């Protein structure tokens, strides 16, 4: 069972909201290439607020994701597009329903 995950909250600068949304939409293809990422979701919380939630079977998968291309792309644009650094938290999955 998927036991661990990451929850990232991302706050875009108002003038860069569309670019942050596009970055998160395009990151789906990178997530699909990560064999150790069980599930990956990006979402919008408000006008300039976004998030990412992903799950993994083990700590090695989570670490691979944190060291992967999506995280690198986000950190590369953080100073320009984001109002503050991403708030990334490790979470424990208590229960899940997956296809």
mmCIF file of the C-alpha atoms, coordinates in Angstrom:
data_MODEL
# 
_entry.id   MODEL 
# 
loop_
_atom_site.group_PDB 
_atom_site.id 
_atom_site.type_symbol 
_atom_site.label_atom_id 
_atom_site.label_alt_id 
_atom_site.label_comp_id 
_atom_site.label_asym_id 
_atom_site.label_entity_id 
_atom_site.label_seq_id 
_atom_site.pdbx_PDB_ins_code 
_atom_site.Cartn_x 
_atom_site.Cartn_y 
_atom_site.Cartn_z 
_atom_site.occupancy 
_atom_site.B_iso_or_equiv 
_atom_site.pdbx_formal_charge 
_atom_site.auth_seq_id 
_atom_site.auth_comp_id 
_atom_site.auth_asym_id 
_atom_site.auth_atom_id 
_atom_site.pdbx_PDB_model_num 
ATOM 1  C CA . UNK A 1 1  ? 0.000  0.000  0.000   1.00 0.00 ? 1  UNK A CA 1 
ATOM 2  C CA . UNK A 1 2  ? 1.081  3.539  -0.683  1.00 0.00 ? 2  UNK A CA 1 
ATOM 3  C CA . UNK A 1 3  ? 2.201  4.796  2.712   1.00 0.00 ? 3  UNK A CA 1 
ATOM 4  C CA . UNK A 1 4  ? 3.924  8.128  2.261   1.00 0.00 ? 4  UNK A CA 1 
ATOM 5  C CA . UNK A 1 5  ? 3.566  11.300 0.261   1.00 0.00 ? 5  UNK A CA 1 
ATOM 6  C CA . UNK A 1 6  ? 4.415  14.925 -0.234  1.00 0.00 ? 6  UNK A CA 1 
ATOM 7  C CA . UNK A 1 7  ? 2.163  17.947 -0.032  1.00 0.00 ? 7  UNK A CA 1 
ATOM 8  C CA . UNK A 1 8  ? 3.478  21.157 -1.575  1.00 0.00 ? 8  UNK A CA 1 
ATOM 9  C CA . UNK A 1 9  ? 1.774  24.527 -1.365  1.00 0.00 ? 9  UNK A CA 1 
ATOM 10 C CA . UNK A 1 10 ? 2.841  27.020 -4.006  1.00 0.00 ? 10 UNK A CA 1 
ATOM 11 C CA . UNK A 1 11 ? 2.019  30.725 -4.025  1.00 0.00 ? 11 UNK A CA 1 
ATOM 12 C CA . UNK A 1 12 ? 2.494  32.488 -7.366  1.00 0.00 ? 12 UNK A CA 1 
ATOM 13 C CA . UNK A 1 13 ? 3.207  36.160 -7.789  1.00 0.00 ? 13 UNK A CA 1 
ATOM 14 C CA . UNK A 1 14 ? -0.061 37.595 -9.165  1.00 0.00 ? 14 UNK A CA 1 
ATOM 15 C CA . UNK A 1 15 ? 1.539  38.601 -12.461 1.00 0.00 ? 15 UNK A CA 1 
ATOM 16 C CA . UNK A 1 16 ? 2.908  35.071 -12.970 1.00 0.00 ? 16 UNK A CA 1 
ATOM 17 C CA . UNK A 1 17 ? -0.153 32.974 -12.109 1.00 0.00 ? 17 UNK A CA 1 
ATOM 18 C CA . UNK A 1 18 ? -0.661 31.723 -15.662 1.00 0.00 ? 18 UNK A CA 1 
ATOM 19 C CA . UNK A 1 19 ? 2.989  30.674 -15.937 1.00 0.00 ? 19 UNK A CA 1 
ATOM 20 C CA . UNK A 1 20 ? 2.862  28.736 -12.663 1.00 0.00 ? 20 UNK A CA 1 
ATOM 21 C CA . UNK A 1 21 ? -0.336 26.997 -13.768 1.00 0.00 ? 21 UNK A CA 1 
ATOM 22 C CA . UNK A 1 22 ? 1.265  26.062 -17.083 1.00 0.00 ? 22 UNK A CA 1 
ATOM 23 C CA . UNK A 1 23 ? 4.369  24.748 -15.307 1.00 0.00 ? 23 UNK A CA 1 
ATOM 24 C CA . UNK A 1 24 ? 2.240  22.502 -13.090 1.00 0.00 ? 24 UNK A CA 1 
ATOM 25 C CA . UNK A 1 25 ? 0.120  21.265 -15.993 1.00 0.00 ? 25 UNK A CA 1 
ATOM 26 C CA . UNK A 1 26 ? 3.225  20.447 -18.025 1.00 0.00 ? 26 UNK A CA 1 
ATOM 27 C CA . UNK A 1 27 ? 4.843  18.674 -15.065 1.00 0.00 ? 27 UNK A CA 1 
ATOM 28 C CA . UNK A 1 28 ? 2.356  15.829 -15.507 1.00 0.00 ? 28 UNK A CA 1 
ATOM 29 C CA . UNK A 1 29 ? 4.478  14.348 -18.284 1.00 0.00 ? 29 UNK A CA 1 
ATOM 30 C CA . UNK A 1 30 ? 7.538  14.401 -16.033 1.00 0.00 ? 30 UNK A CA 1 
ATOM 31 C CA . UNK A 1 31 ? 5.541  12.730 -13.245 1.00 0.00 ? 31 UNK A CA 1 
ATOM 32 C CA . UNK A 1 32 ? 4.489  9.976  -15.633 1.00 0.00 ? 32 UNK A CA 1 
ATOM 33 C CA . UNK A 1 33 ? 8.176  9.228  -16.249 1.00 0.00 ? 33 UNK A CA 1 
ATOM 34 C CA . UNK A 1 34 ? 8.883  8.752  -12.535 1.00 0.00 ? 34 UNK A CA 1 
ATOM 35 C CA . UNK A 1 35 ? 8.483  5.009  -12.027 1.00 0.00 ? 35 UNK A CA 1 
ATOM 36 C CA . UNK A 1 36 ? 8.564  5.299  -8.227  1.00 0.00 ? 36 UNK A CA 1 
ATOM 37 C CA . UNK A 1 37 ? 5.821  7.953  -8.036  1.00 0.00 ? 37 UNK A CA 1 
ATOM 38 C CA . UNK A 1 38 ? 2.529  6.102  -7.455  1.00 0.00 ? 38 UNK A CA 1 
ATOM 39 C CA . UNK A 1 39 ? 0.187  9.075  -7.872  1.00 0.00 ? 39 UNK A CA 1 
ATOM 40 C CA . UNK A 1 40 ? 0.707  12.750 -8.671  1.00 0.00 ? 40 UNK A CA 1 
ATOM 41 C CA . UNK A 1 41 ? -1.777 15.622 -8.614  1.00 0.00 ? 41 UNK A CA 1 
ATOM 42 C CA . UNK A 1 42 ? -1.416 19.335 -9.176  1.00 0.00 ? 42 UNK A CA 1 
ATOM 43 C CA . UNK A 1 43 ? -4.284 21.607 -8.230  1.00 0.00 ? 43 UNK A CA 1 
ATOM 44 C CA . UNK A 1 44 ? -5.387 25.189 -7.725  1.00 0.00 ? 44 UNK A CA 1 
ATOM 45 C CA . UNK A 1 45 ? -6.448 26.431 -4.300  1.00 0.00 ? 45 UNK A CA 1 
ATOM 46 C CA . UNK A 1 46 ? -7.237 30.048 -5.130  1.00 0.00 ? 46 UNK A CA 1 
ATOM 47 C CA . UNK A 1 47 ? -6.407 32.896 -7.495  1.00 0.00 ? 47 UNK A CA 1 
ATOM 48 C CA . UNK A 1 48 ? -2.636 32.632 -6.921  1.00 0.00 ? 48 UNK A CA 1 
ATOM 49 C CA . UNK A 1 49 ? -2.409 29.496 -4.761  1.00 0.00 ? 49 UNK A CA 1 
ATOM 50 C CA . UNK A 1 50 ? -1.534 26.062 -6.103  1.00 0.00 ? 50 UNK A CA 1 
ATOM 51 C CA . UNK A 1 51 ? -0.550 22.707 -4.728  1.00 0.00 ? 51 UNK A CA 1 
ATOM 52 C CA . UNK A 1 52 ? 0.944  19.354 -5.569  1.00 0.00 ? 52 UNK A CA 1 
ATOM 53 C CA . UNK A 1 53 ? 0.201  16.066 -3.821  1.00 0.00 ? 53 UNK A CA 1 
ATOM 54 C CA . UNK A 1 54 ? 2.019  12.871 -4.660  1.00 0.00 ? 54 UNK A CA 1 
ATOM 55 C CA . UNK A 1 55 ? 2.410  9.427  -3.146  1.00 0.00 ? 55 UNK A CA 1 
ATOM 56 C CA . UNK A 1 56 ? 5.112  6.785  -2.981  1.00 0.00 ? 56 UNK A CA 1 
ATOM 57 C CA . UNK A 1 57 ? 5.523  3.226  -1.764  1.00 0.00 ? 57 UNK A CA 1 
ATOM 58 C CA . UNK A 1 58 ? 8.723  3.973  0.123   1.00 0.00 ? 58 UNK A CA 1 
ATOM 59 C CA . UNK A 1 59 ? 11.165 6.659  1.224   1.00 0.00 ? 59 UNK A CA 1 
ATOM 60 C CA . UNK A 1 60 ? 13.490 5.931  -1.702  1.00 0.00 ? 60 UNK A CA 1 
ATOM 61 C CA . UNK A 1 61 ? 10.696 6.849  -4.126  1.00 0.00 ? 61 UNK A CA 1 
ATOM 62 C CA . UNK A 1 62 ? 9.921  10.038 -2.245  1.00 0.00 ? 62 UNK A CA 1 
ATOM 63 C CA . UNK A 1 63 ? 13.588 11.039 -2.217  1.00 0.00 ? 63 UNK A CA 1 
ATOM 64 C CA . UNK A 1 64 ? 13.920 10.269 -5.925  1.00 0.00 ? 64 UNK A CA 1 
ATOM 65 C CA . UNK A 1 65 ? 11.012 12.621 -6.586  1.00 0.00 ? 65 UNK A CA 1 
ATOM 66 C CA . UNK A 1 66 ? 12.460 15.371 -4.375  1.00 0.00 ? 66 UNK A CA 1 
ATOM 67 C CA . UNK A 1 67 ? 15.714 15.084 -6.328  1.00 0.00 ? 67 UNK A CA 1 
ATOM 68 C CA . UNK A 1 68 ? 13.947 14.829 -9.690  1.00 0.00 ? 68 UNK A CA 1 
ATOM 69 C CA . UNK A 1 69 ? 13.118 17.041 -12.613 1.00 0.00 ? 69 UNK A CA 1 
ATOM 70 C CA . UNK A 1 70 ? 9.832  18.475 -11.307 1.00 0.00 ? 70 UNK A CA 1 
ATOM 71 C CA . UNK A 1 71 ? 11.406 19.761 -8.091  1.00 0.00 ? 71 UNK A CA 1 
ATOM 72 C CA . UNK A 1 72 ? 14.369 21.117 -10.044 1.00 0.00 ? 72 UNK A CA 1 
ATOM 73 C CA . UNK A 1 73 ? 12.090 22.957 -12.483 1.00 0.00 ? 73 UNK A CA 1 
ATOM 74 C CA . UNK A 1 74 ? 10.076 24.465 -9.631  1.00 0.00 ? 74 UNK A CA 1 
ATOM 75 C CA . UNK A 1 75 ? 13.158 25.624 -7.749  1.00 0.00 ? 75 UNK A CA 1 
ATOM 76 C CA . UNK A 1 76 ? 14.629 27.073 -10.945 1.00 0.00 ? 76 UNK A CA 1 
ATOM 77 C CA . UNK A 1 77 ? 11.717 29.487 -11.361 1.00 0.00 ? 77 UNK A CA 1 
ATOM 78 C CA . UNK A 1 78 ? 10.909 30.037 -7.677  1.00 0.00 ? 78 UNK A CA 1 
ATOM 79 C CA . UNK A 1 79 ? 12.630 33.413 -7.330  1.00 0.00 ? 79 UNK A CA 1 
ATOM 80 C CA . UNK A 1 80 ? 10.993 34.775 -10.469 1.00 0.00 ? 80 UNK A CA 1 
ATOM 81 C CA . UNK A 1 81 ? 7.470  33.303 -10.440 1.00 0.00 ? 81 UNK A CA 1 
ATOM 82 C CA . UNK A 1 82 ? 6.700  32.564 -6.793  1.00 0.00 ? 82 UNK A CA 1 
ATOM 83 C CA . UNK A 1 83 ? 5.770  34.932 -3.974  1.00 0.00 ? 83 UNK A CA 1 
ATOM 84 C CA . UNK A 1 84 ? 7.600  32.688 -1.492  1.00 0.00 ? 84 UNK A CA 1 
ATOM 85 C CA . UNK A 1 85 ? 9.505  29.406 -1.570  1.00 0.00 ? 85 UNK A CA 1 
ATOM 86 C CA . UNK A 1 86 ? 7.300  26.320 -1.979  1.00 0.00 ? 86 UNK A CA 1 
ATOM 87 C CA . UNK A 1 87 ? 6.102  24.872 1.326   1.00 0.00 ? 87 UNK A CA 1 
ATOM 88 C CA . UNK A 1 88 ? 6.860  21.153 0.935   1.00 0.00 ? 88 UNK A CA 1 
ATOM 89 C CA . UNK A 1 89 ? 5.810  18.758 3.677   1.00 0.00 ? 89 UNK A CA 1 
ATOM 90 C CA . UNK A 1 90 ? 6.320  15.038 4.031   1.00 0.00 ? 90 UNK A CA 1 
ATOM 91 C CA . UNK A 1 91 ? 3.062  13.283 4.908   1.00 0.00 ? 91 UNK A CA 1 
ATOM 92 C CA . UNK A 1 92 ? 2.002  9.819  5.990   1.00 0.00 ? 92 UNK A CA 1 
ATOM 93 C CA . UNK A 1 93 ? -0.888 8.340  4.020   1.00 0.00 ? 93 UNK A CA 1 
ATOM 94 C CA . UNK A 1 94 ? -3.422 6.832  6.408   1.00 0.00 ? 94 UNK A CA 1 
ATOM 95 C CA . UNK A 1 95 ? -5.795 5.404  3.808   1.00 0.00 ? 95 UNK A CA 1 
ATOM 96 C CA . UNK A 1 96 ? -6.109 5.550  0.032   1.00 0.00 ? 96 UNK A CA 1 
ATOM 97 C CA . UNK A 1 97 ? -8.398 4.445  -2.771  1.00 0.00 ? 97 UNK A CA 1 
ATOM 98 C CA . UNK A 1 98 ? -6.582 4.066  -6.060  1.00 0.00 ? 98 UNK A CA 1 
ATOM 99 C CA . UNK A 1 99 ? -7.707 2.396  -9.293  1.00 0.00 ? 99 UNK A CA 1 
# 
